[in-house]
Amino acid sequence: MWIRVSAAAKINLDLRILNRRSDGFHEVQTLIQTIDLTDEIRATVAPSDVLDLQVTPAGAVSSGIDNLIMRAAEALRRHTGVKAGARLELAKRIPIGAGLGGGSSDAAAALVLLDFLWDLHLQPFELQNLAAEIGSDVPFFLTGGLALATGRGEIVRPLPDLVDCGVVVCTPPLEVATVDVYDRFASGPRLTPRGPKATVDAFVAGLDNAGTIVLPWQDLGNDLEPVVVENWPDVGRAVTALQTLGPLCAAVTGSGAAAFAVFPDLEAARDGADGLDESWNVHVGSTLGRARGRPVVK
């Protein structure tokens, strides 16, 4: 019997790069939101000596141990001592090297999928700890929806769901390596984060008394965006094209190469997507609240 789970992409509605840590990572503060651009992972039980992954389209990403799905499976095996194997299939739809978190989301989805397949019943904190070992963004994807992530991204505070918004994501035909962007950020002149972070802090602090959640759209941004658009001009073109459509906000997500725009609803997003560069991978969809944005076995 095969079971499956969807792995949602994310956009960084706001991303601030703070001080560099002793482990070489940067402290961050970021508002992250899941969207309805998804990969799908299927799994079935196999003999204990079998743990393999097939990827569609073939060659889209590695199917070896360097794939985060395989790393998640091995982490579960080490943590629990389980001897069962698995055959896994990944349908890859989230663009690679785009800042959309596809690999991290796949890893989180694999943890949930294999916990169910192997009948492990791990506690949520155990899955969170394993997720943090695999990668900085992975713990967020166990939560989904809207969240504030701090530390190197592994400390996740779930926030109330937004009213569903329309989203357009444009990914030029290139990949941007996260390590390259952070290296350029650290070695360049942009060592001072943009402005005070009081607006986002005040938004988060006021949520306990809030009714409908309204983000301070005009104050959101991405500290890495100047580095990305300077060194990968096609990403800058995508941001500019989206900004001209009059969205609530438009920016690079994560370290790129994808740019996104948020609209009040799906209809506005569809209207805005007309006329975008045909060479870009364009996704028109919506934000996903926690119930739909986190991985759930089907």
Protein Blocks (a to p, Z undefined) as FASTA:
>chain_A
ZZdddddddddfbacdddddfkopacddddddddfbdcddddddddfkbccdddddehka
ccbfklmklmmmmmmmmmnopabdcddddddfbdghklnommmmmmmmmmmmmmmmnono
pafklmmmmmmmmomklmmmmngpadddehjopaccddddddddddddddddbdddfklm
mmmmmmmmklbcgdjfklmmmmmmmmmmpccdcddfklgccfklmmmmmmmmmlmmmmmm
mmmnopabdcdehjbjbdcdddfblklmmmmmgopafkbccdddddddfklmpccdZZ
